[in-house]
């Protein structure tokens, strides 16, 4: 298998939140992706793009347009986007309408528990996204907790804290 570059676009979400002991809240200070990449040691050249750090519930259409433009401008054909889970499917839809039949493979992933908290699913989900982006056909997908969904057949089941298909 040839060694290809993967662009990793950081947008925040639970993946990058940390516990602030002074405020007693989860917030953002910086992305944890450089530290995570040292731990997971991908055997692929990763181009890290720190786009934004925002809770996905606060993500705007302007933020989504910035993500879309980053994907359009990317020289890399393989793109992973870390994203908050609450509106991940909204961003996937915005990207899917543009990239569903293009030559790029875009995989969005996130975490239900922040990387900095014991029991986080961040490392597993990122590793799954790395494998998925290399194996899937061009298009836009969500990779979460050992499942992969096309952009137009996914929703977050907030009651169960998992992603599922819209239709079987």
C-alpha positions as CSV (number, residue, x, y, z in Angstrom):
1,X,0.0,0.0,0.0
2,X,1.4,3.4,-0.9
3,X,2.0,6.0,1.8
4,X,-0.4,8.8,1.3
5,X,-0.9,12.0,3.3
6,X,-3.9,12.5,5.5
7,X,-5.2,16.0,6.4
8,X,-6.5,16.1,10.0
9,X,-8.8,19.1,10.5
10,X,-9.5,20.0,14.1
11,X,-12.8,21.7,15.0
12,X,-13.1,21.1,18.7
13,X,-16.0,19.2,20.2
14,X,-15.9,16.9,23.2
15,X,-12.7,15.4,21.7
16,X,-10.7,18.5,22.7
17,X,-12.5,19.6,25.8
18,X,-10.7,19.6,29.2
19,X,-11.9,19.9,32.7
20,X,-11.3,23.4,34.2
21,X,-11.0,22.8,38.0
22,X,-11.3,26.5,38.8
23,X,-14.6,27.0,36.9
24,X,-15.8,23.4,37.4
25,X,-16.6,23.2,33.7
26,X,-15.5,21.5,30.5
27,X,-13.9,24.1,28.2
28,X,-11.2,24.5,25.5
29,X,-7.6,25.5,26.0
30,X,-5.9,23.9,23.0
31,X,-6.2,20.9,20.8
32,X,-5.0,17.6,22.2
33,X,-4.3,16.2,18.7
34,X,-0.5,16.8,18.6
35,X,-0.2,14.8,21.9
36,X,-2.6,12.1,20.7
37,X,-0.7,11.7,17.4
38,X,2.5,11.0,19.4
39,X,0.6,8.3,21.3
40,X,-1.1,6.6,18.4
41,X,2.0,7.0,16.1
42,X,0.2,6.7,12.7
43,X,2.5,5.3,10.1
44,X,1.2,7.9,7.7
45,X,2.1,11.5,7.1
46,X,-0.5,13.7,8.9
47,X,-1.0,17.3,8.1
48,X,-2.7,18.9,11.1
49,X,-4.9,21.9,10.5
50,X,-6.2,23.6,13.6
51,X,-9.4,25.2,12.2
52,X,-11.5,26.1,15.3
53,X,-12.2,24.9,18.8
54,X,-15.9,25.1,19.4
55,X,-18.6,23.0,20.9
56,X,-20.6,21.7,18.0
57,X,-23.8,23.1,19.6
58,X,-22.3,26.5,19.0
59,X,-21.0,25.8,15.5
60,X,-22.3,28.3,13.0
61,X,-22.9,28.0,9.2
62,X,-19.9,30.3,8.8
63,X,-17.8,27.7,10.8
64,X,-19.1,24.9,8.5
65,X,-18.3,27.0,5.5
66,X,-14.7,27.3,6.8
67,X,-14.5,23.5,7.1
68,X,-15.9,23.1,3.6
69,X,-13.4,25.5,2.2
70,X,-10.5,23.7,4.0
71,X,-11.7,20.5,2.4
72,X,-11.9,22.1,-1.0
73,X,-8.5,23.7,-0.8
74,X,-6.8,20.5,0.6
75,X,-4.3,18.9,-1.6
76,X,-4.8,15.7,0.3
77,X,-7.5,13.3,-1.0
78,X,-7.9,11.8,2.5
79,X,-9.4,14.0,5.2
80,X,-10.3,13.4,8.8
81,X,-12.3,16.0,10.8
82,X,-12.6,15.9,14.6
83,X,-15.9,17.3,15.4
84,X,-18.4,17.6,18.3
85,X,-21.0,14.8,18.2
86,X,-24.2,16.9,18.7
87,X,-24.1,18.5,15.2
88,X,-21.6,16.2,13.4
89,X,-24.3,14.9,11.1
90,X,-25.2,18.5,10.1
91,X,-21.6,19.2,9.1
92,X,-21.4,15.8,7.3
93,X,-24.5,16.7,5.3
94,X,-23.1,20.1,4.3
95,X,-19.9,18.4,3.2
96,X,-21.7,15.4,1.6
97,X,-23.8,17.7,-0.7
98,X,-20.5,18.9,-2.2
99,X,-18.2,15.9,-1.9
100,X,-20.4,12.9,-2.2
101,X,-19.2,12.1,-5.7
102,X,-15.8,13.8,-5.7
103,X,-12.4,12.3,-5.5
104,X,-11.9,13.0,-1.7
105,X,-12.7,10.7,1.2
106,X,-13.8,12.7,4.2
107,X,-14.4,11.0,7.6
108,X,-15.8,12.9,10.6
109,X,-15.2,11.5,14.1
110,X,-15.4,12.7,17.7
111,X,-15.8,11.5,21.2
112,X,-18.6,11.1,23.7
113,X,-16.0,11.5,26.6
114,X,-13.1,14.1,26.4
115,X,-9.7,12.7,25.6
116,X,-8.4,14.0,29.0
117,X,-10.9,12.1,31.0
118,X,-10.5,8.4,31.9
119,X,-12.7,6.1,29.8
120,X,-12.6,8.4,26.7
121,X,-13.4,6.9,23.3
122,X,-11.3,9.5,21.5
123,X,-8.3,7.4,20.8
124,X,-10.4,4.5,19.5
125,X,-12.5,6.7,17.3
126,X,-9.5,8.5,15.9
127,X,-7.8,5.2,15.1
128,X,-11.0,3.9,13.5
129,X,-11.2,7.1,11.4
130,X,-7.6,6.6,10.2
131,X,-8.4,3.1,9.0
132,X,-11.7,4.1,7.5
133,X,-10.4,7.1,5.5
134,X,-7.9,4.8,3.8
135,X,-10.3,2.0,3.0
136,X,-13.5,3.8,2.0
137,X,-14.5,4.9,-1.4
138,X,-14.6,8.7,-2.0
139,X,-17.4,10.4,-0.2
140,X,-18.3,11.7,3.3
141,X,-18.7,9.5,6.3
142,X,-19.1,9.5,10.1
143,X,-17.0,7.0,12.0
144,X,-18.0,6.6,15.7
145,X,-17.6,3.7,18.2
146,X,-16.8,1.0,15.6
147,X,-19.5,2.1,13.2
148,X,-19.2,3.9,9.8
149,X,-22.1,5.7,8.3
150,X,-22.5,7.5,5.0
151,X,-23.3,11.2,5.5
152,X,-26.9,10.8,4.3
153,X,-27.9,7.9,6.5
154,X,-26.8,8.8,10.1
155,X,-28.2,10.5,13.2
156,X,-27.1,10.8,16.8
157,X,-29.4,9.0,19.2
158,X,-29.0,11.3,22.1
159,X,-31.0,9.2,24.5
160,X,-28.6,6.2,24.0
161,X,-25.5,8.3,23.3
162,X,-24.7,6.6,20.0
163,X,-24.9,7.1,16.3
164,X,-27.3,5.0,14.2
165,X,-28.6,4.8,10.6
166,X,-31.6,6.9,9.7
167,X,-33.0,4.0,7.7
168,X,-31.9,0.3,7.8
